[in-house]
Amino acid sequence: MDLSTLPRPRLAAPGPGKGQLGFAEAALVRHYRRLVCLAYLTLPADRGRHARVAAAHAAVQRSLPLFGSGGPTGAAEPEDDGYPAARVRVLRAALRRRRIGPPLPRVWGLRLFTPPDDEDAELDARLAELTAEVRAGFAVQALDGLDAAATAEVLAWAGAAEPVASARAGAELLALVGTLDRPEGDLPPGYDACSVHLRPGDLLRRRRRTVLLVAAATAAALSATVVPAVDRPGEQRSSATVTTPAPPERRADDLWRHTARLDLAVWPARGDRVDDAPLLERALTAWQRAAPGVPGVSAEPGSAAAGPAGATQLLYAGGVDGAGTVLLTDGRTLARYTEDGGGPALALGPAEDSDVTAGAAVVLRRGPGGARYLLAPWVAAAATRRLDRPDDAERPLGTAAGVTDPVPGPAAAGCAGPVLQLRSDPVVAEQHAFLLADLGGLTPAHLTWTPPPDASAPARPPREAVGAQALRRWAAGACEVPEAGPGVRQLNLWEFADQALPQNAGELAWVCLRADHWDGSGSAAAAVLPPNGGRAVRLGRAEGRACSRYEQDTVAQYRWRAPNGTEFLLVAASRRVARLTVGTARRRIDQAAPPTRTLALDNPGPGATTVEAVTAMGTRLRPIG
């Protein structure tokens, strides 16, 4: 695709005046091909080209302002031919579309794809690693020839959070693309979303659905259909006027083997009722009608009792312990619809930003014997492990078509475990095993462990909690996590200090347990792990980002009694603390932190104590809680 053949727009910035709809429409039509290419490059690059082509056209077609534009919330009309304002509106629409699956335009019976090119895969792989804002910065510079400064201004108008950094990163990718043997302004033909090839869809599946689709299309054309919410036997059916839901999308069985990103979006549809059209329609209808207060509908923290935000994808439809079960997602929310003796039920949970671990298992059903999971297609082996028995080997877990045997729930409220121990397929990563804990939500929480600091090495990131020491630490700390309920995405145990106890009483481990939610919020709890392998002692709890990657400094205190009866005030801090100040009823200490970042003060006396730590950068810290 030689972009030099497209008319180059003037680069005037959007002005503050109000434009007329006819003027805006004329600009959109004149530059339609360029705008579609701009949206196509900005949209997620790790999805199918059919959905991406349709989404690019939708972003452009919906960018036409309803009542003109102006002001900071809408791009004002420019002083020239209207392209800068149209570009801003298209970019804003593409940036807000964090997933692909627009309601319109839709193409039935055919699949669209851009002409293949040998260089497409390389550029697609690079684009898939970037954020939407960086892809937009790349697209503007590649298509319109703007420099980084002008691109940053365009991105700012489009609502980008970091326009300067995104423009700079886009320029770096453009420099790499420029090394390919193509003239300036020329991209591979696979990125011209206005010149597409056609091929048939799944002919066998279409044959099975012909009667259903004709009936649904006829009903939709004649009138809106009155459908139930989540109706229960014996109750009066509630109704509202909604359109017949479109069939959910399905992914190819081996898509996960050919994409650079692994999450729920690449799961194939599984189960023995994936072609049960009435069951799927009831599930979709129930989700469409979901709202606060609707009987049978529940929503976990981080999700809302609302209908799907866009096109739906089928993950599972089948019988689980005698109950019809359907699992759907729209990229942001996970929906589980169940029909059993108690009546239909719809459970909603967060699913945005799922990945190889957080998107590796979904709870299909909980019963007296435990929970049954549907495992990701990249899971090669499954087992269970008792967290309170770290020296026991894992137990193999039986699976059939991705559905596990029942896994018992936690032995005590507020604890994490028993847990799933899953191993990824070698196609994903060699020797990659990880733990998932059922906390009562649709998706289990990912368990990780951050080892104690090493003075000779940089700070260590969280790692999988499958090693011997990690399992021993989690055995002690599993019941002191700050939160153990639905909505928790990850639990991390950070061992920020180890302290040799006085009188040769063993070693005390200082840890911070953090719970991260799907919506980005979280909480933390400081605790000490006794040397005898006993249960952890919680020292304090706090909301916010304490002990996260954005707040990696902490300090804690603990009163401990030695075997001979002497009382000690123990203090420990993280690796970047340079100074410790401790005040008790009998003394005050203000000194440089020792290499171990720990102190032990005997006979501190009764009453309150004060502890403060100062990092090398001058940040002052108080104990959590």
C-alpha positions in Angstrom: 0.0 0.0 0.0 1.7 3.2 -1.2 0.4 5.9 1.1 1.9 8.6 -1.0 -1.0 8.1 -3.4 -3.4 9.3 -0.7 -4.1 13.1 -0.4 -1.8 14.6 2.2 -3.8 16.7 4.7 -2.6 20.1 6.0 -1.3 19.8 9.5 -3.2 22.5 11.2 -4.1 21.8 14.8 -7.7 21.5 15.7 -9.1 24.9 16.3 -11.7 26.1 18.9 -14.5 26.9 16.5 -17.7 24.9 15.9 -17.9 22.9 12.6 -21.0 22.0 10.6 -22.1 18.4 10.2 -21.9 18.6 6.5 -18.4 19.9 6.6 -17.3 17.2 9.0 -19.0 14.5 6.8 -17.3 15.7 3.7 -13.9 15.6 5.4 -14.6 12.0 6.7 -15.7 10.8 3.2 -12.7 12.5 1.5 -10.2 11.0 3.9 -12.0 7.8 4.6 -9.4 5.4 3.5 -6.6 7.1 5.4 -8.8 7.3 8.6 -9.6 3.6 8.4 -5.9 2.8 8.1 -5.2 5.0 11.1 -7.8 3.2 13.2 -6.7 -0.3 11.9 -3.1 0.4 13.1 -4.3 1.7 16.4 -6.6 -1.1 17.3 -5.2 -4.3 19.1 -2.9 -6.1 16.8 -3.3 -9.5 18.4 -6.8 -10.3 17.3 -8.3 -11.7 14.1 -8.1 -9.5 11.0 -11.8 -9.9 10.3 -12.8 -8.3 13.6 -10.0 -5.7 13.3 -11.2 -4.6 9.8 -14.8 -4.2 11.0 -13.7 -2.4 14.1 -11.6 0.1 12.1 -14.6 1.0 9.9 -16.8 1.3 12.9 -14.4 3.7 14.6 -14.4 5.9 11.5 -18.1 5.8 10.8 -19.0 6.6 14.4 -16.6 9.5 14.6 -19.0 11.9 12.9 -20.1 14.4 15.6 -23.7 14.4 16.5 -24.1 18.2 17.0 -20.8 19.6 15.8 -17.8 19.8 18.1 -15.7 22.1 20.2 -14.0 22.4 23.6 -11.8 19.9 25.4 -14.2 17.0 25.3 -14.6 17.0 21.5 -12.3 17.8 18.7 -13.0 21.3 17.3 -13.2 21.8 13.6 -9.9 22.8 12.0 -9.3 25.8 9.9 -8.7 23.8 6.7 -10.2 20.7 5.1 -11.4 19.1 8.4 -9.0 16.2 8.4 -7.2 17.1 11.7 -10.5 17.2 13.6 -11.6 13.9 11.9 -8.3 12.3 12.8 -8.7 13.3 16.5 -12.2 11.9 16.6 -11.1 8.6 15.0 -8.1 8.2 17.3 -10.2 9.0 20.3 -12.7 6.2 19.3 -9.9 3.7 18.6 -8.1 4.5 21.9 -11.3 4.0 23.9 -12.0 0.7 22.2 -9.7 -1.4 24.4 -11.0 -4.6 22.8 -12.3 -5.6 19.4 -15.9 -6.5 18.8 -18.1 -3.5 17.7 -21.8 -4.1 17.1 -21.7 -2.5 13.7 -20.8 -3.0 10.9 -21.2 -6.7 10.9 -20.6 -9.2 8.0 -22.5 -12.4 7.9 -21.4 -15.5 6.1 -18.0 -14.1 5.0 -14.7 -13.4 6.6 -12.7 -10.3 5.7 -9.0 -10.1 5.7 -6.4 -7.7 4.3 -4.1 -9.0 1.5 -1.3 -11.2 3.1 2.3 -10.0 3.0 5.4 -11.7 4.4 6.2 -8.6 6.5 2.8 -8.4 8.2 3.6 -10.9 10.8 6.7 -9.1 11.9 5.0 -5.7 12.2 1.9 -7.3 13.8 4.1 -8.9 16.5 5.8 -5.5 17.2 2.4 -3.7 17.4 0.9 -6.4 19.7 3.6 -5.6 22.3 2.7 -1.9 22.4 -0.1 0.1 24.1 -2.9 1.6 22.0 -1.4 5.0 22.5 1.9 4.0 21.2 0.3 2.3 18.2 -1.6 5.5 17.6 1.6 7.5 17.7 3.2 5.1 15.2 0.2 5.3 12.9 0.0 9.1 12.8 3.7 9.4 12.0 3.6 6.6 9.4 0.5 7.8 7.6 0.6 11.5 8.0 4.4 12.2 8.2 4.1 14.2 11.4 7.2 14.6 13.6 7.1 13.4 17.3 6.2 16.8 18.6 3.2 17.3 16.3 2.2 13.7 17.0 2.2 14.3 20.7 -0.1 17.2 20.2 -2.5 15.1 18.2 -2.4 12.3 20.8 -3.1 14.9 23.6 -6.2 16.1 21.7 -7.3 12.4 21.4 -7.1 11.9 25.1 -3.9 9.9 25.4 -2.6 9.8 29.0 1.1 10.0 28.0 1.2 11.7 24.6 4.9 12.6 24.5 6.1 9.2 25.6 3.7 7.5 23.2 4.8 9.6 20.3 8.5 8.9 21.0 7.9 5.2 21.2 5.9 5.3 18.0 8.8 7.1 16.3 11.2 4.3 17.5 9.0 1.7 15.9 8.7 3.7 12.7 12.5 3.8 12.6 12.6 0.0 12.7 9.9 -0.3 10.1 11.9 2.1 7.9 14.7 -0.5 7.8 12.5 -2.7 5.7 13.0 -2.3 1.9 10.1 0.1 1.3 9.8 3.7 0.2 8.9 6.3 2.8 5.3 6.3 3.7 4.7 2.8 2.4 3.4 0.0 4.7 2.7 -3.6 3.9 -0.5 -4.2 1.9 -1.9 -6.1 4.9 -2.7 -2.8 6.6 -5.1 -1.3 4.0 -8.4 -2.1 5.6 -10.3 -0.7 2.6 -8.8 -3.2 0.2 -9.8 -6.6 1.6 -10.2 -10.2 0.5 -13.2 -12.3 1.2 -13.5 -16.0 2.1 -16.4 -18.1 3.5 -16.8 -18.7 7.2 -17.3 -22.0 8.9 -19.6 -23.7 6.3 -20.4 -26.7 8.5 -21.3 -24.6 11.5 -23.4 -22.3 9.3 -25.3 -25.3 7.9 -26.2 -26.3 11.4 -27.4 -22.8 12.3 -29.3 -22.0 9.1 -32.8 -22.5 10.6 -31.9 -20.6 13.8 -30.5 -17.6 12.0 -33.4 -17.3 9.6 -35.8 -17.4 12.5 -33.9 -14.9 14.5 -33.5 -12.6 11.5 -37.2 -12.8 10.8 -38.2 -12.0 14.4 -35.8 -9.1 14.5 -37.1 -7.6 11.3 -40.7 -7.8 12.3 -40.5 -6.5 15.8 -38.6 -6.4 19.0 -38.8 -9.6 21.0 -40.0 -9.8 24.6 -37.5 -12.0 26.5 -37.1 -13.0 30.1 -34.3 -11.9 32.5 -33.3 -14.8 34.8 -36.7 -16.5 35.3 -37.3 -19.1 38.0 -39.9 -21.8 37.9 -43.1 -20.8 39.6 -42.3 -17.1 39.5 -44.0 -14.5 37.2 -41.7 -13.9 34.2 -40.2 -10.4 34.1 -39.8 -9.0 30.7 -38.5 -6.1 28.7 -38.3 -5.2 25.0 -34.8 -6.2 23.7 -33.6 -7.4 20.4 -32.7 -11.0 19.8 -29.0 -11.4 20.9 -26.4 -12.1 18.2 -24.7 -15.5 18.4 -21.5 -15.3 20.4 -18.2 -15.4 18.5 -15.9 -18.4 18.6 -12.1 -18.7 18.4 -10.2 -21.3 16.5 -9.0 -24.3 18.6 -5.4 -23.6 18.0 -5.4 -19.8 18.0 -3.5 -19.7 21.3 -0.6 -21.4 19.5 -0.2 -18.6 17.0 -0.6 -15.4 19.0 1.8 -13.4 21.1 -0.8 -12.7 23.8 -2.5 -15.4 25.9 -5.7 -14.5 27.7 -9.4 -15.4 27.6 -9.8 -13.9 24.2 -7.9 -16.8 22.6 -9.9 -19.6 24.4 -11.8 -21.9 22.0 -15.4 -22.8 22.7 -15.6 -26.1 24.5 -18.3 -28.3 26.0 -20.9 -30.7 24.8 -23.6 -28.1 24.2 -21.8 -25.4 22.2 -24.3 -25.9 19.4 -27.3 -25.8 21.7 -28.7 -22.6 20.3 -31.7 -22.2 22.7 -29.3 -22.5 25.7 -26.9 -20.0 24.3 -29.8 -17.6 23.6 -31.1 -17.9 27.1 -27.6 -17.2 28.5 -27.1 -14.2 26.3 -30.6 -12.8 27.0 -30.0 -13.1 30.8 -26.7 -11.2 30.4 -28.3 -8.5 28.3 -31.0 -8.0 30.9 -28.5 -8.0 33.9 -29.0 -5.0 36.2 -28.7 -4.3 39.9 -31.6 -5.9 41.8 -32.5 -8.4 39.1 -33.2 -11.8 40.7 -30.6 -14.4 40.1 -27.9 -12.0 39.0 -24.7 -11.4 41.1 -21.7 -9.3 40.3 -18.2 -9.6 41.9 -16.2 -6.6 43.0 -14.6 -5.1 39.9 -17.5 -5.9 37.7 -21.0 -4.4 37.3 -24.5 -6.0 37.0 -24.9 -4.9 33.4 -25.1 -6.3 29.9 -22.1 -7.0 27.7 -20.1 -4.0 26.5 -19.7 -5.3 23.0 -19.5 -8.5 21.0 -19.6 -11.7 23.1 -17.3 -14.7 22.9 -18.3 -18.3 23.8 -15.9 -20.1 26.1 -18.0 -23.0 27.2 -21.4 -24.5 27.0 -22.2 -27.9 28.5 -23.5 -30.0 31.3 -21.6 -29.8 34.6 -22.9 -32.1 37.4 -26.3 -32.1 35.7 -26.5 -28.3 35.3 -26.5 -26.5 32.0 -23.6 -24.1 32.1 -22.6 -21.4 29.7 -19.4 -19.3 30.0 -19.1 -16.0 28.0 -16.9 -13.0 27.9 -16.9 -9.6 26.2 -13.3 -8.9 27.0 -14.1 -6.9 30.1 -16.5 -9.1 32.0 -16.8 -12.9 32.5 -20.4 -14.2 32.6 -21.4 -17.7 33.9 -25.0 -18.7 33.2 -26.3 -21.8 35.1 -29.5 -23.7 34.8 -30.2 -26.3 37.6 -32.9 -27.3 40.0 -32.7 -24.0 41.8 -33.5 -22.0 38.7 -31.3 -20.0 36.3 -28.5 -17.9 37.7 -26.0 -15.4 36.2 -22.7 -14.7 37.9 -20.5 -11.8 36.6 -16.9 -11.2 37.3 -14.0 -9.0 36.1 -11.9 -10.4 33.2 -10.1 -7.4 31.7 -6.3 -7.7 31.4 -6.4 -11.5 31.9 -3.1 -13.2 31.0 -1.4 -16.6 30.9 -1.9 -17.1 34.7 -4.9 -14.9 35.6 -6.7 -16.3 32.6 -5.7 -19.9 33.1 -8.8 -21.2 34.9 -12.4 -20.3 35.5 -14.8 -21.9 38.0 -17.6 -23.7 36.2 -19.4 -24.9 39.3 -19.1 -25.3 43.1 -20.6 -28.2 44.8 -20.3 -30.2 48.1 -17.2 -31.9 46.7 -15.5 -28.7 45.7 -15.1 -26.6 42.6 -14.8 -27.7 39.0 -12.6 -25.6 36.7 -12.4 -25.0 33.0 -8.7 -24.8 32.2 -7.0 -22.7 29.5 -6.0 -24.5 26.4 -2.3 -23.8 27.1 -2.4 -25.8 30.4 -0.6 -29.1 29.8 -0.9 -30.6 33.3 -2.9 -29.9 36.5 -2.5 -30.9 40.1 -3.6 -29.8 43.6 -1.5 -28.9 46.6 -2.2 -28.4 50.3 -0.6 -25.1 51.3 -0.5 -26.1 54.9 1.6 -29.2 54.0 4.5 -27.7 52.0 6.6 -30.9 52.1 3.8 -33.0 50.5 4.0 -33.6 46.8 1.3 -32.2 44.6 -1.6 -34.6 43.7 -2.4 -35.1 40.0 -5.8 -33.6 39.1 -8.1 -35.4 36.6 -9.4 -33.5 33.7 -11.8 -34.2 30.8 -12.0 -31.9 27.8 -10.5 -29.1 29.9 -12.9 -29.6 32.9 -11.3 -30.7 36.2 -12.5 -33.1 38.8 -13.8 -31.3 41.9 -11.2 -29.4 44.0 -11.9 -28.9 47.7 -12.2 -25.4 49.0 -10.3 -23.6 51.7 -10.2 -25.4 55.1 -10.8 -22.2 57.0 -12.4 -18.8 56.2 -9.9 -16.1 55.2 -7.3 -18.6 54.1 -5.8 -19.3 50.7 -5.8 -23.0 49.8 -5.9 -25.8 48.7 -4.6 -24.6 45.4 -4.3 -25.6 41.8 -0.8 -26.2 40.5 -0.8 -25.8 36.7 1.9 -26.3 34.2 2.0 -24.5 30.9 2.4 -26.2 27.5 6.1 -26.0 26.3 4.8 -23.9 23.4 4.2 -21.2 25.9 7.1 -21.6 28.3 9.3 -24.5 29.3 9.1 -25.6 32.9 6.5 -23.0 33.8 4.4 -24.0 36.8 2.2 -21.7 38.9 -0.3 -21.7 41.7 -4.0 -20.5 41.7 -6.1 -20.2 44.9 -9.9 -20.3 44.9 -11.1 -17.3 46.8 -14.8 -17.7 46.0 -14.8 -15.8 42.7 -15.2 -16.9 39.1 -11.5 -16.8 38.6 -8.9 -18.0 41.2 -6.1 -15.7 42.4 -2.6 -16.1 41.2 -0.1 -16.8 44.1 3.4 -15.4 43.9 6.4 -15.0 46.2 9.1 -12.3 46.3 12.3 -13.7 47.9 14.3 -11.9 50.6 16.7 -9.2 49.4 20.2 -9.8 48.2 22.5 -6.9 48.9 24.6 -7.7 45.8 21.7 -7.7 43.4 18.8 -5.4 42.4 15.4 -5.8 43.9 13.8 -9.1 43.0 10.4 -9.2 41.2 7.7 -11.6 42.3 8.1 -15.1 41.0 6.0 -18.3 40.9 5.5 -19.7 44.4 6.3 -23.3 43.6 9.8 -23.6 45.1 10.5 -25.2 48.5 11.1 -22.0 50.4 8.1 -20.2 48.8 5.8 -23.1 49.8 7.1 -23.0 53.4 6.4 -19.3 53.6 2.9 -19.6 52.1 2.2 -22.5 54.5 2.7 -20.0 57.4 1.1 -17.0 55.8 -1.9 -18.4 53.9 -4.4 -17.4 56.6 -3.0 -13.9 57.1 -3.6 -12.5 53.6 -5.2 -9.1 53.7 -8.2 -10.2 51.6 -9.5 -13.6 50.6 -12.6 -13.1 48.5 -13.9 -12.6 45.0 -12.3 -9.8 43.0 -8.7 -10.5 44.0 -6.5 -11.1 41.0 -3.2 -11.9 42.7 -1.7 -12.6 46.1 2.0 -11.9 46.7 4.1 -12.8 49.7 7.1 -10.5 49.9 9.8 -11.5 52.3 11.4 -8.2 52.8 13.8 -9.1 55.7 15.1 -12.0 57.7 16.3 -11.6 61.3 18.3 -13.8 63.5 16.5 -13.9 66.9 18.4 -13.2 70.1 19.5 -16.1 72.3 19.9 -18.3 69.2 16.1 -18.7 69.0 16.1 -19.2 65.3 15.3 -16.9 62.3 12.3 -14.7 62.0 11.0 -13.9 58.5 9.4 -10.5 58.0 6.8 -10.5 55.2 4.3 -8.2 53.5 1.3 -10.0 52.0 -0.4 -8.1 49.2 -3.8 -8.6 47.5 -4.2 -6.9 44.1 -7.7 -6.5 42.7 -8.7 -6.7 39.0 -9.6 -3.0 39.1 -6.1 -2.0 40.2 -6.9 -1.4 43.9 -5.5 -3.5 46.7 -4.4 -3.9 50.3 -1.4 -5.2 52.2 -0.7 -6.8 55.6 2.6 -7.0 57.4 3.3 -10.2 59.3 6.1 -12.2 60.9 6.7 -15.9 60.3 8.0 -17.7 63.4 11.0 -19.9 63.0 9.2 -23.1 64.0 7.0 -23.1 61.0 3.9 -22.0 63.0 1.2 -19.7 61.7 2.1 -16.1 60.8 1.4 -13.2 63.2 -0.3 -10.2 61.5 1.1 -6.9 62.6 -1.0 -4.4 60.6 -3.1 -3.9 57.5 -3.6 -1.0 55.1 -5.5 -0.2 51.9 -3.8 1.3 48.9 -0.6 0.4 47.1 1.6 -0.5 50.1 4.1 -3.3 49.2 3.3 -3.1 45.5 5.8 -2.4 42.8 4.9 1.3 43.1 5.6 1.4 46.9 8.6 -0.9 47.5 9.7 0.4 50.9 8.3 -0.6 54.3 9.1 -1.0 58.0 7.5 -3.0 60.7 7.8 -3.7 64.5 7.0 -6.7 66.7 7.2 -7.4 70.4 8.7 -10.8 71.0 9.5 -12.7 74.2 12.6 -14.9 74.3 12.7 -18.4 75.7 14.1 -17.1 79.0 11.3 -14.5 79.3 13.1 -11.4 78.2 11.0 -9.1 76.1 12.4 -7.6 72.9 11.2 -5.0 70.5 12.1 -6.2 67.0 12.2 -3.8 64.0 12.8 -4.6 60.4 12.8 -2.6 57.2 13.2 -3.1 53.4 16.4 -2.9 51.5 16.4 0.8 50.6 16.0 2.0 54.1 19.0 4.0 55.2 18.1 5.1 58.7 16.0 3.8 61.6 14.5 5.8 64.5 13.0 3.8 67.4 11.4 5.3 70.6 10.3 3.3 73.6 9.3 4.2 77.2 13.0 3.8 78.3 15.1 4.9 75.4 15.3 6.4 71.9 17.6 5.2 69.1 18.4 7.2 65.9 21.0 5.5 63.8 22.0 4.3 60.3 20.3 1.1 59.4 22.5 -1.9 59.8 23.2 -4.1 56.7 20.4 -6.5 57.8 17.9 -3.6 58.2 16.9 -5.1 61.5 17.2 -4.1 65.2 16.5 -6.0 68.5 16.0 -3.8 71.7 15.7 -5.7 74.9 13.4 -4.6 77.8 11.6 -1.9 75.8 9.2 -1.3 78.7 5.4 -0.9 78.7 3.5 1.6 76.7 3.5 2.7 73.0 6.6 2.6 70.8 7.4 4.8 67.8 9.2 3.5 64.7 10.2 5.5 61.7 12.4 4.6 58.7 14.0 6.9 56.2 15.0 5.7 52.7 18.2 6.8 50.9 15.9 9.2 48.9 14.6 10.8 52.1 11.1 9.2 52.1 9.8 8.7 55.7 8.0 5.5 56.5 5.8 4.3 59.3 4.8 0.7 60.1 1.7 -0.6 58.2 -1.5 -0.2 60.1 
